[in-house]
Amino acid sequence: MDYVSALVPPIVMAAFFIGVVRVIVTTQGGAAKAKEDAAVDAALARAEGARRSPGPGQA
């Protein structure tokens, strides 16, 4: 019976890890991907615009 108690924690952790990986893989792409990509593109555009425009008193 000791071998069962020794094997249960690694099996439970492996099952949990597989579940986490499956959630990560299934949430990549789809309708959410387009929305996330648009948000990242907007943030990059704002950062690029802020970097190029002169600050106050630097004109």
CHARMM internal coordinates of N, CA and C (Angstrom, degrees):
IC EDIT
DIST 1 N 1 CA 1.4476
DIST 1 CA 1 C 1.5376
ANGL 1 N 1 CA 1 C 112.13
DIST 1 C 2 N 1.3271
ANGL 1 CA 1 C 2 N 116.05
DIHE 1 N 1 CA 1 C 2 N -20.32
DIST 2 N 2 CA 1.4595
ANGL 1 C 2 N 2 CA 118.91
DIHE 1 CA 1 C 2 N 2 CA 178.62
DIST 2 CA 2 C 1.5223
ANGL 2 N 2 CA 2 C 111.72
DIHE 1 C 2 N 2 CA 2 C -65.73
DIST 2 C 3 N 1.3242
ANGL 2 CA 2 C 3 N 117.49
DIHE 2 N 2 CA 2 C 3 N -33.23
DIST 3 N 3 CA 1.4573
ANGL 2 C 3 N 3 CA 119.82
DIHE 2 CA 2 C 3 N 3 CA -179.63
DIST 3 CA 3 C 1.5235
ANGL 3 N 3 CA 3 C 111.12
DIHE 2 C 3 N 3 CA 3 C -67.05
DIST 3 C 4 N 1.3388
ANGL 3 CA 3 C 4 N 117.61
DIHE 3 N 3 CA 3 C 4 N -30.98
DIST 4 N 4 CA 1.4733
ANGL 3 C 4 N 4 CA 119.90
DIHE 3 CA 3 C 4 N 4 CA 177.59
DIST 4 CA 4 C 1.5189
ANGL 4 N 4 CA 4 C 109.70
DIHE 3 C 4 N 4 CA 4 C -67.97
DIST 4 C 5 N 1.3280
ANGL 4 CA 4 C 5 N 117.76
DIHE 4 N 4 CA 4 C 5 N -45.87
DIST 5 N 5 CA 1.4638
ANGL 4 C 5 N 5 CA 120.38
DIHE 4 CA 4 C 5 N 5 CA 179.67
DIST 5 CA 5 C 1.5295
ANGL 5 N 5 CA 5 C 111.03
DIHE 4 C 5 N 5 CA 5 C -67.90
DIST 5 C 6 N 1.3186
ANGL 5 CA 5 C 6 N 117.94
DIHE 5 N 5 CA 5 C 6 N -24.62
DIST 6 N 6 CA 1.4597
ANGL 5 C 6 N 6 CA 120.47
DIHE 5 CA 5 C 6 N 6 CA 176.85
DIST 6 CA 6 C 1.5229
ANGL 6 N 6 CA 6 C 111.99
DIHE 5 C 6 N 6 CA 6 C -78.11
DIST 6 C 7 N 1.3307
ANGL 6 CA 6 C 7 N 117.22
DIHE 6 N 6 CA 6 C 7 N -28.66
DIST 7 N 7 CA 1.4606
ANGL 6 C 7 N 7 CA 120.28
DIHE 6 CA 6 C 7 N 7 CA -177.32
DIST 7 CA 7 C 1.5266
ANGL 7 N 7 CA 7 C 113.80
DIHE 6 C 7 N 7 CA 7 C -90.53
DIST 7 C 8 N 1.3127
ANGL 7 CA 7 C 8 N 118.62
DIHE 7 N 7 CA 7 C 8 N -21.48
DIST 8 N 8 CA 1.4603
ANGL 7 C 8 N 8 CA 120.53
DIHE 7 CA 7 C 8 N 8 CA -175.08
DIST 8 CA 8 C 1.5335
ANGL 8 N 8 CA 8 C 112.71
DIHE 7 C 8 N 8 CA 8 C -62.90
DIST 8 C 9 N 1.3415
ANGL 8 CA 8 C 9 N 120.52
DIHE 8 N 8 CA 8 C 9 N -49.68
DIST 9 N 9 CA 1.4807
ANGL 8 C 9 N 9 CA 118.44
DIHE 8 CA 8 C 9 N 9 CA -178.80
DIST 9 CA 9 C 1.5286
ANGL 9 N 9 CA 9 C 114.29
DIHE 8 C 9 N 9 CA 9 C -58.29
DIST 9 C 10 N 1.3400
ANGL 9 CA 9 C 10 N 120.42
DIHE 9 N 9 CA 9 C 10 N -45.49
DIST 10 N 10 CA 1.4717
ANGL 9 C 10 N 10 CA 118.00
DIHE 9 CA 9 C 10 N 10 CA 178.62
DIST 10 CA 10 C 1.5218
ANGL 10 N 10 CA 10 C 112.91
DIHE 9 C 10 N 10 CA 10 C -64.83
DIST 10 C 11 N 1.3202
ANGL 10 CA 10 C 11 N 117.05
DIHE 10 N 10 CA 10 C 11 N -35.01
DIST 11 N 11 CA 1.4714
ANGL 10 C 11 N 11 CA 119.76
DIHE 10 CA 10 C 11 N 11 CA 179.49
DIST 11 CA 11 C 1.5226
ANGL 11 N 11 CA 11 C 110.07
DIHE 10 C 11 N 11 CA 11 C -67.92
DIST 11 C 12 N 1.3308
ANGL 11 CA 11 C 12 N 116.66
DIHE 11 N 11 CA 11 C 12 N -42.28
DIST 12 N 12 CA 1.4702
ANGL 11 C 12 N 12 CA 119.93
DIHE 11 CA 11 C 12 N 12 CA 178.16
DIST 12 CA 12 C 1.5221
ANGL 12 N 12 CA 12 C 110.57
DIHE 11 C 12 N 12 CA 12 C -64.17
DIST 12 C 13 N 1.3265
ANGL 12 CA 12 C 13 N 117.16
DIHE 12 N 12 CA 12 C 13 N -42.87
DIST 13 N 13 CA 1.4657
ANGL 12 C 13 N 13 CA 119.82
DIHE 12 CA 12 C 13 N 13 CA 179.23
DIST 13 CA 13 C 1.5231
ANGL 13 N 13 CA 13 C 111.39
DIHE 12 C 13 N 13 CA 13 C -65.74
DIST 13 C 14 N 1.3173
ANGL 13 CA 13 C 14 N 117.90
DIHE 13 N 13 CA 13 C 14 N -38.77
DIST 14 N 14 CA 1.4625
ANGL 13 C 14 N 14 CA 120.82
DIHE 13 CA 13 C 14 N 14 CA 177.95
DIST 14 CA 14 C 1.5203
ANGL 14 N 14 CA 14 C 110.79
DIHE 13 C 14 N 14 CA 14 C -64.62
DIST 14 C 15 N 1.3302
ANGL 14 CA 14 C 15 N 117.03
DIHE 14 N 14 CA 14 C 15 N -42.19
DIST 15 N 15 CA 1.4689
ANGL 14 C 15 N 15 CA 120.02
DIHE 14 CA 14 C 15 N 15 CA 178.42
DIST 15 CA 15 C 1.5256
ANGL 15 N 15 CA 15 C 110.85
DIHE 14 C 15 N 15 CA 15 C -63.54
DIST 15 C 16 N 1.3281
ANGL 15 CA 15 C 16 N 116.91
DIHE 15 N 15 CA 15 C 16 N -41.52
DIST 16 N 16 CA 1.4613
ANGL 15 C 16 N 16 CA 120.26
DIHE 15 CA 15 C 16 N 16 CA 178.21
DIST 16 CA 16 C 1.5296
ANGL 16 N 16 CA 16 C 110.88
DIHE 15 C 16 N 16 CA 16 C -64.19
DIST 16 C 17 N 1.3212
ANGL 16 CA 16 C 17 N 117.00
DIHE 16 N 16 CA 16 C 17 N -42.66
DIST 17 N 17 CA 1.4626
ANGL 16 C 17 N 17 CA 121.32
DIHE 16 CA 16 C 17 N 17 CA 179.24
DIST 17 CA 17 C 1.5197
ANGL 17 N 17 CA 17 C 111.14
DIHE 16 C 17 N 17 CA 17 C -62.40
DIST 17 C 18 N 1.3174
ANGL 17 CA 17 C 18 N 116.89
DIHE 17 N 17 CA 17 C 18 N -43.49
DIST 18 N 18 CA 1.4656
ANGL 17 C 18 N 18 CA 120.85
DIHE 17 CA 17 C 18 N 18 CA 177.68
DIST 18 CA 18 C 1.5186
ANGL 18 N 18 CA 18 C 110.24
DIHE 17 C 18 N 18 CA 18 C -61.49
DIST 18 C 19 N 1.3288
ANGL 18 CA 18 C 19 N 116.91
DIHE 18 N 18 CA 18 C 19 N -40.23
DIST 19 N 19 CA 1.4631
ANGL 18 C 19 N 19 CA 120.51
DIHE 18 CA 18 C 19 N 19 CA 177.54
DIST 19 CA 19 C 1.5157
ANGL 19 N 19 CA 19 C 112.25
DIHE 18 C 19 N 19 CA 19 C -63.24
DIST 19 C 20 N 1.3230
ANGL 19 CA 19 C 20 N 116.78
DIHE 19 N 19 CA 19 C 20 N -41.80
DIST 20 N 20 CA 1.4666
ANGL 19 C 20 N 20 CA 120.50
DIHE 19 CA 19 C 20 N 20 CA 179.37
DIST 20 CA 20 C 1.5258
ANGL 20 N 20 CA 20 C 110.30
DIHE 19 C 20 N 20 CA 20 C -64.69
DIST 20 C 21 N 1.3142
ANGL 20 CA 20 C 21 N 116.92
DIHE 20 N 20 CA 20 C 21 N -43.50
DIST 21 N 21 CA 1.4680
ANGL 20 C 21 N 21 CA 120.37
DIHE 20 CA 20 C 21 N 21 CA 179.20
DIST 21 CA 21 C 1.5244
ANGL 21 N 21 CA 21 C 110.20
DIHE 20 C 21 N 21 CA 21 C -63.01
DIST 21 C 22 N 1.3196
ANGL 21 CA 21 C 22 N 117.75
DIHE 21 N 21 CA 21 C 22 N -40.93
DIST 22 N 22 CA 1.4665
ANGL 21 C 22 N 22 CA 120.14
DIHE 21 CA 21 C 22 N 22 CA 179.17
DIST 22 CA 22 C 1.5236
ANGL 22 N 22 CA 22 C 111.33
DIHE 21 C 22 N 22 CA 22 C -63.54
DIST 22 C 23 N 1.3303
ANGL 22 CA 22 C 23 N 117.29
DIHE 22 N 22 CA 22 C 23 N -40.76
DIST 23 N 23 CA 1.4662
ANGL 22 C 23 N 23 CA 120.07
DIHE 22 CA 22 C 23 N 23 CA 178.14
DIST 23 CA 23 C 1.5184
ANGL 23 N 23 CA 23 C 110.49
DIHE 22 C 23 N 23 CA 23 C -63.85
DIST 23 C 24 N 1.3205
ANGL 23 CA 23 C 24 N 117.06
DIHE 23 N 23 CA 23 C 24 N -43.01
DIST 24 N 24 CA 1.4657
ANGL 23 C 24 N 24 CA 120.32
DIHE 23 CA 23 C 24 N 24 CA 179.65
DIST 24 CA 24 C 1.5206
ANGL 24 N 24 CA 24 C 110.73
DIHE 23 C 24 N 24 CA 24 C -62.63
DIST 24 C 25 N 1.3117
ANGL 24 CA 24 C 25 N 117.34
DIHE 24 N 24 CA 24 C 25 N -43.97
DIST 25 N 25 CA 1.4617
ANGL 24 C 25 N 25 CA 120.90
DIHE 24 CA 24 C 25 N 25 CA -177.98
DIST 25 CA 25 C 1.5245
ANGL 25 N 25 CA 25 C 110.68
DIHE 24 C 25 N 25 CA 25 C -67.82
DIST 25 C 26 N 1.3220
ANGL 25 CA 25 C 26 N 118.09
DIHE 25 N 25 CA 25 C 26 N -41.18
DIST 26 N 26 CA 1.4712
ANGL 25 C 26 N 26 CA 119.41
DIHE 25 CA 25 C 26 N 26 CA -177.03
DIST 26 CA 26 C 1.5178
ANGL 26 N 26 CA 26 C 112.26
DIHE 25 C 26 N 26 CA 26 C -73.63
DIST 26 C 27 N 1.3403
ANGL 26 CA 26 C 27 N 118.57
DIHE 26 N 26 CA 26 C 27 N -24.05
DIST 27 N 27 CA 1.4614
ANGL 26 C 27 N 27 CA 118.97
DIHE 26 CA 26 C 27 N 27 CA 179.30
DIST 27 CA 27 C 1.5169
ANGL 27 N 27 CA 27 C 112.32
DIHE 26 C 27 N 27 CA 27 C -85.52
DIST 27 C 28 N 1.3221
ANGL 27 CA 27 C 28 N 118.24
DIHE 27 N 27 CA 27 C 28 N -7.34
DIST 28 N 28 CA 1.4579
ANGL 27 C 28 N 28 CA 120.86
DIHE 27 CA 27 C 28 N 28 CA 176.07
DIST 28 CA 28 C 1.5187
ANGL 28 N 28 CA 28 C 108.67
DIHE 27 C 28 N 28 CA 28 C -84.87
DIST 28 C 29 N 1.2952
ANGL 28 CA 28 C 29 N 116.41
DIHE 28 N 28 CA 28 C 29 N 125.24
DIST 29 N 29 CA 1.4555
ANGL 28 C 29 N 29 CA 119.77
DIHE 28 CA 28 C 29 N 29 CA 179.52
DIST 29 CA 29 C 1.5129
ANGL 29 N 29 CA 29 C 111.89
DIHE 28 C 29 N 29 CA 29 C 98.11
DIST 29 C 30 N 1.3100
ANGL 29 CA 29 C 30 N 115.99
DIHE 29 N 29 CA 29 C 30 N -175.20
DIST 30 N 30 CA 1.4554
ANGL 29 C 30 N 30 CA 121.21
DIHE 29 CA 29 C 30 N 30 CA 179.41
DIST 30 CA 30 C 1.5148
ANGL 30 N 30 CA 30 C 112.13
DIHE 29 C 30 N 30 CA 30 C 79.28
DIST 30 C 31 N 1.3340
ANGL 30 CA 30 C 31 N 115.27
DIHE 30 N 30 CA 30 C 31 N -157.52
DIST 31 N 31 CA 1.4666
ANGL 30 C 31 N 31 CA 121.06
DIHE 30 CA 30 C 31 N 31 CA -177.63
DIST 31 CA 31 C 1.5196
ANGL 31 N 31 CA 31 C 111.44
DIHE 30 C 31 N 31 CA 31 C -66.43
DIST 31 C 32 N 1.3197
ANGL 31 CA 31 C 32 N 117.23
DIHE 31 N 31 CA 31 C 32 N -34.11
DIST 32 N 32 CA 1.4636
ANGL 31 C 32 N 32 CA 119.83
DIHE 31 CA 31 C 32 N 32 CA -179.16
DIST 32 CA 32 C 1.5270
ANGL 32 N 32 CA 32 C 111.41
DIHE 31 C 32 N 32 CA 32 C -67.62
DIST 32 C 33 N 1.3187
ANGL 32 CA 32 C 33 N 117.15
DIHE 32 N 32 CA 32 C 33 N -29.99
DIST 33 N 33 CA 1.4657
ANGL 32 C 33 N 33 CA 120.19
DIHE 32 CA 32 C 33 N 33 CA -178.31
DIST 33 CA 33 C 1.5195
ANGL 33 N 33 CA 33 C 111.08
DIHE 32 C 33 N 33 CA 33 C -63.69
DIST 33 C 34 N 1.3094
ANGL 33 CA 33 C 34 N 117.61
DIHE 33 N 33 CA 33 C 34 N -43.08
DIST 34 N 34 CA 1.4628
ANGL 33 C 34 N 34 CA 120.49
DIHE 33 CA 33 C 34 N 34 CA -179.88
DIST 34 CA 34 C 1.5334
ANGL 34 N 34 CA 34 C 110.34
DIHE 33 C 34 N 34 CA 34 C -63.48
DIST 34 C 35 N 1.3143
ANGL 34 CA 34 C 35 N 116.57
DIHE 34 N 34 CA 34 C 35 N -41.02
DIST 35 N 35 CA 1.4623
ANGL 34 C 35 N 35 CA 120.40
DIHE 34 CA 34 C 35 N 35 CA 179.78
DIST 35 CA 35 C 1.5305
ANGL 35 N 35 CA 35 C 110.94
DIHE 34 C 35 N 35 CA 35 C -66.88
DIST 35 C 36 N 1.3333
ANGL 35 CA 35 C 36 N 116.98
DIHE 35 N 35 CA 35 C 36 N -41.98
DIST 36 N 36 CA 1.4569
ANGL 35 C 36 N 36 CA 120.11
DIHE 35 CA 35 C 36 N 36 CA 178.42
DIST 36 CA 36 C 1.5234
ANGL 36 N 36 CA 36 C 111.02
DIHE 35 C 36 N 36 CA 36 C -66.12
DIST 36 C 37 N 1.3243
ANGL 36 CA 36 C 37 N 116.73
DIHE 36 N 36 CA 36 C 37 N -41.13
DIST 37 N 37 CA 1.4571
ANGL 36 C 37 N 37 CA 120.05
DIHE 36 CA 36 C 37 N 37 CA 178.85
DIST 37 CA 37 C 1.5259
ANGL 37 N 37 CA 37 C 110.81
DIHE 36 C 37 N 37 CA 37 C -63.33
DIST 37 C 38 N 1.3263
ANGL 37 CA 37 C 38 N 117.56
DIHE 37 N 37 CA 37 C 38 N -39.45
DIST 38 N 38 CA 1.4618
ANGL 37 C 38 N 38 CA 120.98
DIHE 37 CA 37 C 38 N 38 CA 178.43
DIST 38 CA 38 C 1.5206
ANGL 38 N 38 CA 38 C 110.72
DIHE 37 C 38 N 38 CA 38 C -64.76
DIST 38 C 39 N 1.3301
ANGL 38 CA 38 C 39 N 117.47
DIHE 38 N 38 CA 38 C 39 N -40.07
DIST 39 N 39 CA 1.4635
ANGL 38 C 39 N 39 CA 120.80
DIHE 38 CA 38 C 39 N 39 CA 178.86
DIST 39 CA 39 C 1.5254
ANGL 39 N 39 CA 39 C 111.21
DIHE 38 C 39 N 39 CA 39 C -65.10
DIST 39 C 40 N 1.3198
ANGL 39 CA 39 C 40 N 117.24
DIHE 39 N 39 CA 39 C 40 N -40.98
DIST 40 N 40 CA 1.4661
ANGL 39 C 40 N 40 CA 121.15
DIHE 39 CA 39 C 40 N 40 CA 178.88
DIST 40 CA 40 C 1.5202
ANGL 40 N 40 CA 40 C 109.97
DIHE 39 C 40 N 40 CA 40 C -67.39
DIST 40 C 41 N 1.3216
ANGL 40 CA 40 C 41 N 117.30
DIHE 40 N 40 CA 40 C 41 N -42.48
DIST 41 N 41 CA 1.4653
ANGL 40 C 41 N 41 CA 119.94
DIHE 40 CA 40 C 41 N 41 CA 178.33
DIST 41 CA 41 C 1.5241
ANGL 41 N 41 CA 41 C 111.19
DIHE 40 C 41 N 41 CA 41 C -61.88
DIST 41 C 42 N 1.3231
ANGL 41 CA 41 C 42 N 117.43
DIHE 41 N 41 CA 41 C 42 N -40.42
DIST 42 N 42 CA 1.4679
ANGL 41 C 42 N 42 CA 120.70
DIHE 41 CA 41 C 42 N 42 CA 178.91
DIST 42 CA 42 C 1.5221
ANGL 42 N 42 CA 42 C 110.62
DIHE 41 C 42 N 42 CA 42 C -65.64
DIST 42 C 43 N 1.3118
ANGL 42 CA 42 C 43 N 117.65
DIHE 42 N 42 CA 42 C 43 N -41.75
DIST 43 N 43 CA 1.4636
ANGL 42 C 43 N 43 CA 120.69
DIHE 42 CA 42 C 43 N 43 CA 179.39
DIST 43 CA 43 C 1.5266
ANGL 43 N 43 CA 43 C 110.57
DIHE 42 C 43 N 43 CA 43 C -64.93
DIST 43 C 44 N 1.3337
ANGL 43 CA 43 C 44 N 116.87
DIHE 43 N 43 CA 43 C 44 N -41.50
DIST 44 N 44 CA 1.4653
ANGL 43 C 44 N 44 CA 119.70
DIHE 43 CA 43 C 44 N 44 CA 178.15
DIST 44 CA 44 C 1.5258
ANGL 44 N 44 CA 44 C 111.24
DIHE 43 C 44 N 44 CA 44 C -64.93
DIST 44 C 45 N 1.3161
ANGL 44 CA 44 C 45 N 116.74
DIHE 44 N 44 CA 44 C 45 N -38.58
DIST 45 N 45 CA 1.4674
ANGL 44 C 45 N 45 CA 120.02
DIHE 44 CA 44 C 45 N 45 CA 178.88
DIST 45 CA 45 C 1.5289
ANGL 45 N 45 CA 45 C 110.62
DIHE 44 C 45 N 45 CA 45 C -65.21
DIST 45 C 46 N 1.3463
ANGL 45 CA 45 C 46 N 116.38
DIHE 45 N 45 CA 45 C 46 N -40.64
DIST 46 N 46 CA 1.4733
ANGL 45 C 46 N 46 CA 119.03
DIHE 45 CA 45 C 46 N 46 CA 178.04
DIST 46 CA 46 C 1.5220
ANGL 46 N 46 CA 46 C 110.50
DIHE 45 C 46 N 46 CA 46 C -64.41
DIST 46 C 47 N 1.3179
ANGL 46 CA 46 C 47 N 117.21
DIHE 46 N 46 CA 46 C 47 N -42.12
DIST 47 N 47 CA 1.4629
ANGL 46 C 47 N 47 CA 120.43
DIHE 46 CA 46 C 47 N 47 CA -179.74
DIST 47 CA 47 C 1.5195
ANGL 47 N 47 CA 47 C 110.61
DIHE 46 C 47 N 47 CA 47 C -65.78
DIST 47 C 48 N 1.3083
ANGL 47 CA 47 C 48 N 117.08
DIHE 47 N 47 CA 47 C 48 N -40.81
DIST 48 N 48 CA 1.4661
ANGL 47 C 48 N 48 CA 120.86
DIHE 47 CA 47 C 48 N 48 CA 178.70
DIST 48 CA 48 C 1.5254
ANGL 48 N 48 CA 48 C 110.45
DIHE 47 C 48 N 48 CA 48 C -65.50
DIST 48 C 49 N 1.3227
ANGL 48 CA 48 C 49 N 116.69
DIHE 48 N 48 CA 48 C 49 N -41.60
DIST 49 N 49 CA 1.4632
ANGL 48 C 49 N 49 CA 120.36
DIHE 48 CA 48 C 49 N 49 CA 178.72
DIST 49 CA 49 C 1.5203
ANGL 49 N 49 CA 49 C 112.06
DIHE 48 C 49 N 49 CA 49 C -65.64
DIST 49 C 50 N 1.3111
ANGL 49 CA 49 C 50 N 116.72
DIHE 49 N 49 CA 49 C 50 N -38.67
DIST 50 N 50 CA 1.4621
ANGL 49 C 50 N 50 CA 120.15
DIHE 49 CA 49 C 50 N 50 CA 179.35
DIST 50 CA 50 C 1.5262
ANGL 50 N 50 CA 50 C 110.86
DIHE 49 C 50 N 50 CA 50 C -69.16
DIST 50 C 51 N 1.3123
ANGL 50 CA 50 C 51 N 116.50
DIHE 50 N 50 CA 50 C 51 N -32.53
DIST 51 N 51 CA 1.4548
ANGL 50 C 51 N 51 CA 119.96
DIHE 50 CA 50 C 51 N 51 CA -179.69
DIST 51 CA 51 C 1.5284
ANGL 51 N 51 CA 51 C 111.43
DIHE 50 C 51 N 51 CA 51 C -73.68
DIST 51 C 52 N 1.3246
ANGL 51 CA 51 C 52 N 117.49
DIHE 51 N 51 CA 51 C 52 N -33.12
DIST 52 N 52 CA 1.4675
ANGL 51 C 52 N 52 CA 120.68
DIHE 51 CA 51 C 52 N 52 CA -176.22
DIST 52 CA 52 C 1.5297
ANGL 52 N 52 CA 52 C 112.58
DIHE 51 C 52 N 52 CA 52 C -84.96
DIST 52 C 53 N 1.3397
ANGL 52 CA 52 C 53 N 117.09
DIHE 52 N 52 CA 52 C 53 N -33.45
DIST 53 N 53 CA 1.4640
ANGL 52 C 53 N 53 CA 118.59
DIHE 52 CA 52 C 53 N 53 CA -177.25
DIST 53 CA 53 C 1.5253
ANGL 53 N 53 CA 53 C 109.61
DIHE 52 C 53 N 53 CA 53 C -76.30
DIST 53 C 54 N 1.3387
ANGL 53 CA 53 C 54 N 116.07
DIHE 53 N 53 CA 53 C 54 N 138.74
DIST 54 N 54 CA 1.4631
ANGL 53 C 54 N 54 CA 118.75
DIHE 53 CA 53 C 54 N 54 CA 179.82
DIST 54 CA 54 C 1.5325
ANGL 54 N 54 CA 54 C 110.09
DIHE 53 C 54 N 54 CA 54 C -71.27
DIST 54 C 55 N 1.2882
ANGL 54 CA 54 C 55 N 114.88
DIHE 54 N 54 CA 54 C 55 N 144.92
DIST 55 N 55 CA 1.4593
ANGL 54 C 55 N 55 CA 120.30
DIHE 54 CA 54 C 55 N 55 CA 179.20
DIST 55 CA 55 C 1.5250
ANGL 55 N 55 CA 55 C 110.66
DIHE 54 C 55 N 55 CA 55 C -75.87
DIST 55 C 56 N 1.3300
ANGL 55 CA 55 C 56 N 117.41
DIHE 55 N 55 CA 55 C 56 N 177.72
DIST 56 N 56 CA 1.4641
ANGL 55 C 56 N 56 CA 119.84
DIHE 55 CA 55 C 56 N 56 CA 179.95
DIST 56 CA 56 C 1.5284
ANGL 56 N 56 CA 56 C 110.76
DIHE 55 C 56 N 56 CA 56 C -65.07
DIST 56 C 57 N 1.3101
ANGL 56 CA 56 C 57 N 116.33
DIHE 56 N 56 CA 56 C 57 N 131.77
DIST 57 N 57 CA 1.4541
ANGL 56 C 57 N 57 CA 121.88
DIHE 56 CA 56 C 57 N 57 CA 179.53
DIST 57 CA 57 C 1.5315
ANGL 57 N 57 CA 57 C 114.46
DIHE 56 C 57 N 57 CA 57 C 81.69
DIST 57 C 58 N 1.3406
ANGL 57 CA 57 C 58 N 117.34
DIHE 57 N 57 CA 57 C 58 N 5.02
DIST 58 N 58 CA 1.4575
ANGL 57 C 58 N 58 CA 119.89
DIHE 57 CA 57 C 58 N 58 CA -179.60
DIST 58 CA 58 C 1.5246
ANGL 58 N 58 CA 58 C 112.62
DIHE 57 C 58 N 58 CA 58 C -108.20
DIST 58 C 59 N 1.2789
ANGL 58 CA 58 C 59 N 117.75
DIHE 58 N 58 CA 58 C 59 N 8.87
DIST 59 N 59 CA 1.4572
ANGL 58 C 59 N 59 CA 120.60
DIHE 58 CA 58 C 59 N 59 CA -176.13
DIST 59 CA 59 C 1.4804
ANGL 59 N 59 CA 59 C 114.28
DIHE 58 C 59 N 59 CA 59 C -77.69
END
COOR INIT
IC SEED 1 N 1 CA 1 C
IC BUILD
